[in-house]
Amino acid sequence: MGLLGKAIAINAYTGSGASDGGGASSAIRSFINDFHYKNHRFHGIVFQGSEAYNSDDVYGMISCHGGAVADLPGGNSLVLLPGALDRELFAHRLSHSAGLTTLFQLSADSPSLALETLNPYLQ
């Protein structure tokens, strides 16, 4: 397994875990908590569909900037990025590079705020 494959294995989560009372699966909650542990301020981008990391080039762009990707329950993808990055620019570049549609963007400094804001996409 190459370095990119290892990064994918470490950072790729699926949203198929059990749902808690707030609508967020335990896998997504854990994904956001883990990312927040490393990046106290972070950005989230929801893309339509789960193609956000099917391409090595696209996933390479995400992971080399310290980002991570997870599948959301509705078949969409969540990309988390460190807070130091320009969220709007990154969403624009990723959207055009991969032909993805950006559904939603957020900036947060706590997992609870991110989960509350993402709740419509976690159902």
RAURZI-V477001 format. One record per residue. N is the residue number from 1. OMEGA is omega in radians with two decimals (999 if undefined). D_CENTER is the distance of its C-alpha to the mean C-alpha in whole Angstrom. Layout:
# RAURZI-V477001
n=N omega=OMEGA d_center=D_CENTER
n=N omega=OMEGA d_center=D_CENTER
This chain:
# RAURZI-V477001
n=1 omega=3.13 d_center=23
n=2 omega=-3.13 d_center=22
n=3 omega=3.12 d_center=20
n=4 omega=3.10 d_center=17
n=5 omega=3.10 d_center=17
n=6 omega=3.12 d_center=17
n=7 omega=3.12 d_center=14
n=8 omega=-3.14 d_center=12
n=9 omega=-3.13 d_center=14
n=10 omega=-2.98 d_center=13
n=11 omega=-3.08 d_center=9
n=12 omega=3.08 d_center=9
n=13 omega=3.02 d_center=9
n=14 omega=-3.11 d_center=10
n=15 omega=-3.06 d_center=11
n=16 omega=-3.13 d_center=15
n=17 omega=3.14 d_center=16
n=18 omega=-3.14 d_center=18
n=19 omega=3.04 d_center=18
n=20 omega=-3.09 d_center=19
n=21 omega=-3.10 d_center=21
n=22 omega=3.12 d_center=19
n=23 omega=-3.13 d_center=17
n=24 omega=3.08 d_center=14
n=25 omega=3.13 d_center=14
n=26 omega=3.12 d_center=15
n=27 omega=3.13 d_center=12
n=28 omega=3.09 d_center=9
n=29 omega=3.12 d_center=12
n=30 omega=3.12 d_center=12
n=31 omega=-3.13 d_center=8
n=32 omega=3.10 d_center=8
n=33 omega=3.12 d_center=12
n=34 omega=-3.13 d_center=12
n=35 omega=3.12 d_center=9
n=36 omega=3.12 d_center=12
n=37 omega=-3.14 d_center=15
n=38 omega=-3.05 d_center=14
n=39 omega=-3.04 d_center=13
n=40 omega=3.01 d_center=15
n=41 omega=-3.07 d_center=14
n=42 omega=3.11 d_center=10
n=43 omega=3.04 d_center=9
n=44 omega=3.09 d_center=6
n=45 omega=3.08 d_center=6
n=46 omega=3.10 d_center=7
n=47 omega=3.10 d_center=9
n=48 omega=3.14 d_center=12
n=49 omega=-3.11 d_center=12
n=50 omega=-3.14 d_center=11
n=51 omega=-3.01 d_center=12
n=52 omega=-3.14 d_center=9
n=53 omega=3.08 d_center=10
n=54 omega=3.13 d_center=13
n=55 omega=3.10 d_center=15
n=56 omega=3.14 d_center=16
n=57 omega=-3.13 d_center=16
n=58 omega=3.14 d_center=13
n=59 omega=3.08 d_center=11
n=60 omega=3.12 d_center=14
n=61 omega=-3.13 d_center=13
n=62 omega=-3.04 d_center=9
n=63 omega=-3.12 d_center=11
n=64 omega=3.08 d_center=14
n=65 omega=3.10 d_center=13
n=66 omega=-3.13 d_center=11
n=67 omega=3.11 d_center=7
n=68 omega=-3.07 d_center=5
n=69 omega=3.05 d_center=4
n=70 omega=3.01 d_center=5
n=71 omega=3.07 d_center=8
n=72 omega=-3.08 d_center=9
n=73 omega=-3.11 d_center=12
n=74 omega=-3.13 d_center=14
n=75 omega=3.09 d_center=13
n=76 omega=-3.13 d_center=10
n=77 omega=3.07 d_center=6
n=78 omega=3.06 d_center=3
n=79 omega=3.06 d_center=2
n=80 omega=-3.10 d_center=4
n=81 omega=3.04 d_center=7
n=82 omega=-3.08 d_center=11
n=83 omega=-3.12 d_center=13
n=84 omega=-3.13 d_center=16
n=85 omega=3.07 d_center=14
n=86 omega=-3.05 d_center=15
n=87 omega=-3.10 d_center=12
n=88 omega=3.14 d_center=14
n=89 omega=-3.13 d_center=16
n=90 omega=3.12 d_center=12
n=91 omega=3.13 d_center=11
n=92 omega=-3.11 d_center=15
n=93 omega=-3.12 d_center=15
n=94 omega=3.13 d_center=12
n=95 omega=-3.12 d_center=14
n=96 omega=-3.14 d_center=17
n=97 omega=-3.05 d_center=17
n=98 omega=-3.11 d_center=15
n=99 omega=-3.12 d_center=17
n=100 omega=3.07 d_center=14
n=101 omega=3.10 d_center=14
n=102 omega=3.14 d_center=12
n=103 omega=-3.01 d_center=12
n=104 omega=3.08 d_center=11
n=105 omega=3.09 d_center=10
n=106 omega=2.96 d_center=11
n=107 omega=-3.09 d_center=12
n=108 omega=3.05 d_center=13
n=109 omega=3.05 d_center=15
n=110 omega=3.11 d_center=15
n=111 omega=-3.11 d_center=13
n=112 omega=3.09 d_center=15
n=113 omega=3.13 d_center=15
n=114 omega=-3.14 d_center=11
n=115 omega=3.12 d_center=12
n=116 omega=-3.11 d_center=15
n=117 omega=-3.11 d_center=14
n=118 omega=-3.01 d_center=11
n=119 omega=3.12 d_center=14
n=120 omega=-3.13 d_center=15
n=121 omega=-3.08 d_center=12
n=122 omega=-3.09 d_center=12
n=123 omega=999 d_center=16
